[in-house]
Amino acid sequence: MKNISFCDVEFEGGFWKSRYDLNAEVSLQSVYKRFEESDRFNGLRFKEGAKVDLFYDSDVAKWIEAVSYLIEKRGGYEEEQKVIDGLADAMEKHRLKSGYINSYFLQKEPQNLFTRRQDHELYCAGHLIEAAIAYRKATGKEKFYRIVSDYVDCIERAFITEKTAKFTTCGHEEIELALLKLYEYTSERKYLDMAMFFLNERGTKEESEYEFVNAKHDQSNAPVRALKEAEGHAVRATYLYTGMSDAAYLTGDQSLLTACRTLFDDIVGKKMYITGGIGSSRVGEAFTVAYDLPDLEAYSESCAAIGLLLFALSMQRHGRNARYGDVIERVMYNNLLSSTSLNGREFFYENPLEIHLASVDKQTSIAPQARTALPIVHRLEVFGCSCCPPNINRIFARIGDVFFSEDEEELTVNQFADLTMKNEKTELTMKADFARDGKVELKLKNNRYKKIFIRKPIWCEACVTTGKTEGDYIVFEGIGETFSTDIDFCMKPYFAECNPQVRDNCGRVALCYGPTVYCLEGADNPWPLNSLRVKTDSRIEKAVLADEGHFYALIAEGMRDLPFDGLYRKAEDRREKVQLKFRPYWTFANREVCDMAVWIRRD
């Protein structure tokens, strides 16, 4: 299968166009301004006195990549191009004759190039590679791409041919999938060989780690084909798994693909939040054990959800499987959206499933720096480690990649929105206000596909269609040059529950509407949220959501446990009926600071 590029997809209205435009017109500029203020650009300009850090090059590279995708789609962005071209001039001037370019090491530790495995050199290099490919494709400009190509040659000598580097594989994966992308772009075999070297060497020998972790942290505890469980740093893991999947796709390596399927099953079956978030532990930003999904302390980093989306998108190329589209949809409508404020200017690094303000800084006798850390309760414009905002920029800029895939004679519709898709085989128009009603209108003209598969979402119990249902797809075959169909996925609110092994959520349910997970906020429900129960058999009403016109608020009947004096008493059934107002999870923390909960006790 081949995923159809965002370049062939144009949003024509509706929710995803609004979010695409918000990213392009607001979020991108917000990140740029904060990065100028925090010296991220000045580091790569080699400006005297600028603050530099180990990962700043990767932050800038992801922003460049986002700009490049927008240029490729829309043209323009002349001021941003001037910024990027200026960075390329500075990089060309200050790089070493060997081709080495890294703003931190060249300015702070030029004697320590490729000596410390955990210091992000190859991670930064990978993001520069992805950015350089995107910028050249968008603009045709050569300088940035040439600089990065020379750097890749430098890396090949240091790690493969001359072996002067003091380590073998990078502590933070990214170089692997970037080299594979470079191979797909150029068809130059050496880039594939380099990627396979880094994949094949990982886990085959003992290498240096942070003092507080073991080899599982960066997935070096076993050769990649022997990995059975998703462990360690969640972003590192999903970037590695994406590289493994891409390599399997490009080489036909079935042992790599088998490992990827095992790892994907472990994540989705045992370690993924209902919102599509992954990585439950703040310590190490990591996966823990199966079914350990705490709500209040959920780390659920924005970059990790993006990593899961990229992994699923890569796996989608191996063959038609609705499970990958279901996971992409879960991430898209929940964790990915929650990472950005409604105004587009602020971001979450962590995406918890509960906020309980009384638990924040509750350890009043402990110094603030030693207290148990909980996720922040409002979004920020920039972080000390600000990998997430530009990652969000670049994934929204290419979000069109997730909607369609194809083989020679068949088209698969994976996601739904108001859009057009035009390639050499068809001109497709889709109408879908999907988050509100689950209805899809599809029209094709000048069509040369013989068969169309339309994913039936995992939450859909019944649908109205003239097509034939085959497993998780609705199928139309024998279609001609023109074709049209309407599908109603009969979207309705429903309550979800966890496997009882998820200790935090025993006896609790989450309200969902189609792909969207909902939550309670104290701003709408003026009682302690832990005192509330929801009646799962009650009628659920739709209501206007004032601050987001593409989604509904949902009203459900509930019960409130009444307070009493004292700490304990004999158990009594003293409750009162209340109306509970739910809002889409991704919209939480956009008003006053208040409590929030996704999982509510079942009455």
C-alpha positions in Angstrom: 0.0 0.0 0.0 1.0 3.6 -0.5 -0.2 6.5 1.7 -1.4 9.3 -0.5 0.5 12.5 0.2 -0.9 15.6 1.9 0.1 17.4 -1.3 -2.9 15.7 -3.1 -5.3 16.6 -0.3 -7.0 20.0 0.1 -9.3 20.8 3.1 -12.3 22.6 1.8 -14.0 23.6 5.1 -15.1 22.2 8.4 -13.1 21.3 11.5 -9.9 20.0 10.0 -9.5 23.0 7.7 -10.0 25.3 10.8 -7.2 23.4 12.7 -4.9 23.3 9.7 -5.3 27.1 9.2 -4.9 27.8 12.9 -1.6 25.9 12.9 -0.4 27.6 9.7 -1.5 31.1 10.7 -1.1 31.3 14.5 0.7 28.3 16.0 3.6 28.5 13.6 4.2 32.1 14.4 3.8 31.6 18.1 6.5 29.0 18.1 8.8 31.1 15.9 8.5 34.1 18.3 9.2 32.0 21.4 12.1 30.3 19.7 13.6 33.7 18.8 13.3 34.8 22.4 14.9 31.6 23.7 17.8 31.7 21.3 17.0 28.6 19.5 17.5 30.2 16.1 20.5 32.3 17.3 22.3 29.1 18.2 22.2 27.9 14.6 23.1 31.4 13.5 26.2 31.0 15.7 25.5 34.4 17.2 28.0 35.3 19.9 26.6 34.9 23.4 23.5 32.9 22.3 22.3 30.2 24.6 22.7 26.8 23.0 21.5 23.4 24.2 21.9 19.8 23.1 18.5 19.5 21.5 17.9 23.1 20.1 18.9 22.1 16.5 16.0 19.5 16.5 13.5 22.1 17.7 14.5 24.5 14.8 14.5 21.7 12.3 11.0 20.6 13.1 9.8 24.2 12.7 11.6 24.3 9.3 9.9 21.1 8.3 6.5 22.5 9.2 7.2 25.7 7.1 8.3 23.5 4.2 5.1 21.5 4.1 3.1 24.7 4.2 5.1 26.1 1.3 4.7 23.0 -0.7 0.9 23.2 -0.3 0.3 27.0 -0.3 3.5 28.6 -1.7 4.6 31.9 -0.1 6.1 32.2 3.4 8.8 34.5 2.1 9.7 35.9 5.5 10.1 32.4 6.9 12.2 31.4 3.9 14.5 34.3 4.6 15.0 33.0 8.2 15.7 29.5 6.9 18.1 30.7 4.2 19.9 32.8 6.8 20.3 29.7 9.0 21.7 27.8 6.0 24.2 30.6 5.3 25.4 30.4 8.9 25.6 26.7 9.0 27.6 26.7 5.8 30.0 29.2 7.2 30.5 27.5 10.6 30.4 23.8 9.8 33.6 21.8 9.8 35.4 20.7 6.7 34.3 17.2 7.5 30.7 18.3 7.1 29.9 18.1 10.8 27.2 20.6 11.9 25.7 20.8 15.4 25.3 24.2 17.1 25.9 23.0 20.6 29.0 20.9 20.2 30.7 23.3 17.7 30.2 26.2 20.2 30.5 24.5 23.5 32.4 21.3 23.2 34.2 21.0 19.8 36.6 18.5 21.4 33.8 16.0 22.2 32.1 15.4 18.8 30.4 11.9 18.7 31.7 11.0 22.1 28.6 10.9 24.3 25.8 8.6 23.2 23.0 10.3 25.1 23.7 13.9 23.8 21.3 13.9 20.9 23.8 14.5 18.0 22.2 11.9 15.7 18.8 12.8 16.9 19.4 16.4 15.9 20.9 15.2 12.6 17.8 13.1 11.8 15.5 16.1 12.2 17.8 18.2 10.1 17.7 15.5 7.4 13.8 15.5 7.4 13.8 19.3 7.3 16.3 19.6 4.5 14.3 17.1 2.3 11.1 19.0 3.0 12.6 22.4 2.3 14.3 21.3 -1.0 11.0 19.6 -2.2 9.1 22.8 -1.4 11.4 25.4 -2.7 14.0 23.8 -4.9 16.7 25.5 -3.0 19.9 23.5 -2.6 22.1 25.0 0.1 20.4 23.6 3.2 20.0 20.2 1.6 23.7 20.1 0.5 24.9 21.0 4.0 22.8 18.2 5.5 23.9 15.7 2.8 27.6 16.5 3.6 26.8 15.9 7.3 25.3 12.5 6.4 28.5 11.6 4.7 30.4 12.8 7.8 28.2 10.5 9.9 28.8 7.6 7.6 32.6 7.9 8.0 32.4 8.4 11.8 30.1 5.5 12.5 30.5 3.0 9.6 33.6 3.3 7.5 36.2 4.9 9.7 34.5 4.2 13.0 35.9 7.2 14.9 32.8 7.7 16.9 32.9 6.6 20.6 29.5 4.9 20.4 27.6 2.9 17.8 23.9 3.8 18.1 22.2 6.9 19.2 20.6 7.2 22.6 17.6 8.9 21.1 16.3 7.3 17.9 15.4 9.5 14.9 18.4 9.1 12.6 17.0 5.7 11.4 13.7 6.9 10.1 15.3 10.1 8.7 17.8 8.1 6.6 15.1 5.9 5.3 13.1 9.0 4.3 16.3 10.2 2.5 16.6 6.9 0.7 13.0 7.1 -0.5 13.6 10.7 -1.7 16.9 10.0 -3.5 16.9 6.2 -4.2 20.6 6.2 -3.2 21.4 2.8 -1.7 23.9 4.1 0.8 21.2 5.9 2.8 19.3 2.6 3.2 22.5 0.8 4.2 23.2 3.5 6.8 19.7 3.2 8.3 20.0 -0.6 8.4 23.4 -0.3 10.1 21.9 1.7 12.9 18.9 -0.6 13.2 20.9 -3.8 13.1 23.5 -2.7 15.6 21.0 -1.6 18.2 20.8 -4.0 21.1 23.7 -6.1 20.0 26.3 -4.8 22.4 26.4 -2.9 25.7 26.5 0.9 25.3 26.4 3.8 27.7 23.2 4.9 29.3 22.0 7.6 31.6 22.9 6.8 35.2 19.2 6.5 36.2 18.1 4.0 33.5 19.0 0.7 32.0 19.1 -0.4 28.3 15.3 -0.7 28.1 15.1 3.1 28.2 16.4 3.5 24.7 15.3 0.1 23.4 18.8 -1.3 23.4 18.1 -4.3 25.6 17.8 -6.6 22.7 18.2 -6.6 18.9 15.3 -4.9 17.2 13.9 -8.0 15.7 13.8 -9.6 19.2 11.8 -6.7 20.9 8.6 -8.1 22.3 7.3 -5.3 24.5 7.1 -1.5 24.2 9.4 -0.3 26.9 11.4 2.8 27.9 11.1 6.4 26.6 7.9 6.5 24.6 9.1 9.0 21.9 12.4 7.1 21.4 10.4 3.9 21.1 7.9 5.0 18.6 10.5 6.7 16.4 12.5 3.5 16.4 9.4 1.4 15.6 8.5 3.8 12.8 12.0 3.3 11.4 11.7 -0.5 11.7 8.3 -0.4 9.9 9.7 1.8 7.1 12.7 -0.5 6.8 10.5 -3.6 6.6 8.4 -1.9 3.9 11.4 -0.9 1.8 13.3 -4.1 2.1 10.6 -6.8 2.6 12.2 -7.9 5.9 9.4 -10.0 7.4 11.2 -10.4 10.7 11.2 -6.7 11.2 7.5 -6.5 10.3 6.7 -9.3 12.7 8.5 -7.4 15.5 6.6 -4.2 14.6 3.2 -6.0 14.7 4.1 -7.4 18.1 5.1 -4.0 19.5 2.1 -2.3 18.0 -0.2 -4.9 19.6 1.5 -4.4 23.0 1.0 -0.6 22.9 -2.6 -0.6 21.7 -3.7 -3.6 23.7 -2.0 -2.8 27.0 -0.4 0.6 27.3 -2.4 3.2 25.4 -4.7 5.7 27.0 -8.2 6.0 25.7 -7.1 9.4 24.3 -4.3 7.9 22.2 -1.7 9.0 24.6 1.2 6.8 25.5 4.0 6.8 28.1 2.4 6.8 31.5 5.4 7.7 33.6 7.1 11.1 34.2 10.3 9.2 35.3 12.0 8.6 32.0 9.0 9.8 30.0 8.3 6.1 29.6 6.1 3.1 29.2 5.7 1.1 32.3 4.0 -2.3 32.7 0.8 -3.5 31.1 -2.4 -1.8 32.2 -0.5 0.9 34.3 -2.4 3.9 33.1 -2.8 6.4 35.9 -5.0 9.4 35.1 -3.8 12.1 37.5 -0.1 11.5 36.9 -0.4 10.6 33.2 2.6 11.8 31.3 1.2 11.1 27.9 3.7 13.5 26.1 2.4 15.2 23.0 5.5 14.0 21.0 4.7 10.4 22.0 1.2 10.5 20.6 2.7 12.0 17.4 5.2 9.1 17.4 2.3 6.6 17.7 0.5 8.3 14.9 3.6 8.1 12.7 4.1 4.4 13.6 0.5 3.6 12.7 0.8 5.6 9.5 3.9 3.6 8.5 2.3 0.3 9.4 -0.7 1.2 7.2 1.6 0.8 4.2 2.0 -2.9 4.9 -1.5 -3.8 3.9 -5.1 -2.8 4.6 -5.8 -3.1 8.3 -8.5 -0.8 9.9 -6.7 -1.1 13.2 -4.1 1.4 12.2 -6.7 3.9 11.0 -8.6 3.5 14.2 -5.5 4.4 16.3 -4.7 7.3 14.0 -8.3 8.5 14.5 -8.0 8.1 18.3 -4.9 10.2 18.4 -6.2 12.9 16.0 -9.4 13.6 17.8 -8.0 13.5 21.3 -4.4 13.7 22.4 -3.1 15.5 19.3 -5.8 18.2 19.6 -5.5 18.5 23.4 -1.8 19.4 22.9 -2.7 22.9 21.5 -4.9 25.6 23.0 -8.1 26.7 21.3 -6.4 30.0 20.3 -3.4 28.1 18.8 -0.7 29.9 20.8 -0.1 27.6 23.8 0.8 24.0 24.2 0.8 21.0 26.5 3.9 18.8 26.9 1.9 16.4 29.0 -1.7 15.5 28.5 -3.2 14.1 31.8 -6.7 12.5 32.0 -7.4 14.1 35.4 -6.7 17.4 37.1 -7.3 17.6 40.9 -6.1 21.0 42.0 -6.1 19.9 45.7 -3.4 17.4 44.8 -1.1 20.0 43.3 1.6 20.9 45.8 -0.2 19.0 48.5 3.1 18.1 50.2 3.2 21.4 52.0 6.0 20.4 54.4 8.3 19.5 51.4 10.4 22.0 49.5 8.7 22.7 46.1 11.5 21.2 44.1 11.2 17.9 46.0 7.4 17.5 45.8 5.7 14.9 43.6 5.4 16.6 40.3 2.0 16.6 38.5 1.3 17.8 35.0 0.8 21.5 34.6 -2.8 22.7 34.6 -2.6 25.3 31.8 -0.7 25.4 28.5 2.5 27.3 27.9 3.9 29.0 24.8 7.4 27.5 25.2 9.1 25.0 27.5 12.7 24.5 28.6 12.5 21.3 26.5 10.3 22.5 23.8 10.2 19.5 21.4 6.4 19.3 21.3 5.3 22.7 19.9 7.3 22.4 16.6 6.4 18.7 16.4 2.8 19.7 16.5 3.4 22.4 13.8 4.9 19.8 11.5 2.3 17.1 12.0 -0.7 19.5 11.5 1.1 20.8 8.3 1.1 17.2 6.9 -2.1 15.9 8.5 -3.5 15.3 5.0 -1.2 12.2 4.8 -3.5 10.1 7.0 -6.7 10.2 4.9 -6.1 7.9 1.9 -3.9 4.9 0.8 -3.8 3.0 -2.4 -2.4 0.1 -4.4 -2.6 -0.3 -8.1 -6.3 -0.6 -8.5 -7.8 0.1 -5.1 -8.4 3.2 -3.0 -8.8 3.0 0.8 -10.4 5.8 2.7 -9.0 5.9 6.2 -10.2 9.2 7.7 -13.0 11.6 7.0 -13.2 15.4 6.5 -14.5 18.1 4.2 -11.8 17.8 1.5 -10.8 17.1 -2.1 -8.2 14.7 -3.2 -6.8 14.7 -6.7 -4.2 12.4 -8.2 -3.5 10.7 -11.5 -6.2 8.1 -10.8 -9.2 10.1 -9.6 -10.7 13.4 -8.5 -12.5 12.8 -5.1 -14.7 15.1 -3.2 -15.7 14.3 0.4 -18.2 16.1 2.7 -18.0 15.1 6.3 -18.8 17.1 9.4 -17.5 14.0 11.1 -17.2 14.9 14.7 -20.8 16.1 14.8 -22.8 13.5 12.9 -20.6 10.7 11.5 -22.0 11.1 8.0 -19.9 11.0 4.9 -20.7 12.0 1.3 -18.2 10.8 -1.4 -18.0 11.6 -5.1 -15.4 10.6 -7.7 -14.9 11.7 -11.2 -12.3 10.8 -13.9 -11.9 7.7 -11.7 -9.6 4.8 -12.6 -9.8 2.8 -9.4 -11.7 -0.4 -9.6 -12.5 -0.9 -6.0 -12.9 1.4 -2.9 -12.5 0.4 0.7 -14.0 2.7 3.4 -12.9 2.1 6.9 -15.7 1.4 9.3 -14.6 3.0 12.6 -14.1 0.7 15.6 -16.9 2.5 17.6 -19.5 2.1 14.8 -22.1 -0.6 15.7 -24.2 -0.1 12.6 -24.1 2.0 9.5 -26.4 2.9 6.6 -24.7 2.2 3.3 -25.3 0.7 -0.1 -21.9 -0.9 0.0 -20.9 -4.4 1.1 -19.4 -4.8 4.5 -16.2 -6.9 4.6 -14.7 -7.0 8.0 -13.8 -3.5 9.1 -14.4 -2.0 5.7 -17.3 -1.0 3.5 -16.5 -2.0 -0.1 -17.6 -0.8 -3.4 -16.3 -2.7 -6.5 -16.9 -2.5 -10.2 -17.1 1.3 -10.0 -16.8 3.4 -13.1 -15.4 6.7 -14.2 -17.9 8.5 -11.9 -19.1 7.2 -8.5 -20.9 8.6 -5.5 -22.2 7.3 -2.2 -23.5 8.4 1.1 -22.6 6.6 4.4 -24.1 7.2 7.8 -22.0 5.6 10.6 -24.9 6.2 13.0 -22.7 8.1 15.5 -24.1 8.2 19.0 -22.8 8.8 22.5 -21.6 5.7 24.3 -19.8 4.8 27.5 -16.4 3.0 27.4 -14.8 1.0 30.2 -11.3 -0.2 30.8 -10.0 -3.7 31.2 -10.4 -4.3 35.0 -6.6 -4.7 35.3 -6.4 -0.9 34.8 -6.6 -0.2 38.5 -7.2 3.5 38.4 -10.4 3.1 36.4 -12.2 0.1 38.0 -15.9 0.9 38.3 -15.4 4.0 36.1 -16.6 4.9 32.6 -15.7 7.4 30.0 -18.2 9.1 27.8 -17.4 9.1 24.1 -19.1 10.4 20.9 -17.8 8.7 17.8 -14.0 9.3 17.8 -14.1 11.9 20.5 -13.4 11.2 24.2 -15.3 13.6 26.6 -14.5 14.9 30.1 -16.0 16.7 33.0 -14.6 20.1 34.0 -15.3 21.9 37.3 -16.3 25.0 35.3 -19.4 23.3 34.1 -20.0 21.0 37.1 -19.8 22.9 40.4 -19.2 20.0 42.7 -16.1 17.9 43.6 -15.8 15.7 40.5 -14.8 12.7 42.6 -18.3 12.9 44.3 -20.1 12.4 41.0 -21.5 9.2 39.4 -23.0 8.9 35.9 -26.0 6.9 35.0 -24.9 4.9 31.9 -28.5 4.0 30.9 -29.8 7.6 30.9 -30.6 9.6 27.8 -27.7 11.7 26.7 -28.6 15.1 25.2 -26.5 17.2 22.8 -25.9 20.9 23.6 -24.1 23.8 22.1 -20.4 24.0 22.8 -19.9 27.7 22.9 -16.1 27.9 22.3 -15.8 25.2 19.6 -18.6 25.1 17.0 -17.7 21.8 15.3 -18.3 19.7 18.4 -21.2 19.2 20.8 -21.3 19.3 24.6 -23.1 16.3 26.0 -25.5 16.3 29.0 -26.0 13.1 31.0 -28.0 12.3 34.2 -25.8 11.7 37.2 -25.8 11.4 41.0 -23.8 13.4 43.5 -22.8 11.8 46.8 -23.8 14.4 49.5 -21.2 15.6 51.9 -21.4 15.0 55.7 -19.6 16.1 58.8 -16.7 14.2 60.1 -14.3 11.9 58.3 -16.1 8.5 58.5 -19.6 7.2 59.2 -21.6 4.1 58.6 -22.4 3.8 55.0 -25.6 5.5 53.8 -27.1 6.0 50.4 -27.4 9.7 50.5 -27.3 11.2 47.0 -29.0 13.7 44.8 -29.7 13.8 41.1 -27.6 16.2 39.0 -27.1 17.0 35.3 -23.5 16.4 34.2 -22.1 18.5 31.4 -19.3 16.8 29.4 -17.1 18.5 26.8 -14.6 17.1 24.4 -11.5 16.1 26.3 -9.2 18.0 23.9 -10.8 21.3 24.9 -10.0 21.1 28.6 -8.0 23.8 30.4 -8.9 26.6 28.0 -11.0 28.5 30.6 -10.3 29.1 34.3 -8.1 26.7 36.1 -10.3 23.9 37.5 -10.6 20.2 38.1 -11.1 17.8 35.2 -11.7 14.1 34.8 -12.2 11.7 31.9 -13.1 8.6 33.9 -16.3 9.0 36.1 -17.7 6.5 38.6 -20.5 4.4 37.1 -23.8 4.8 39.1 
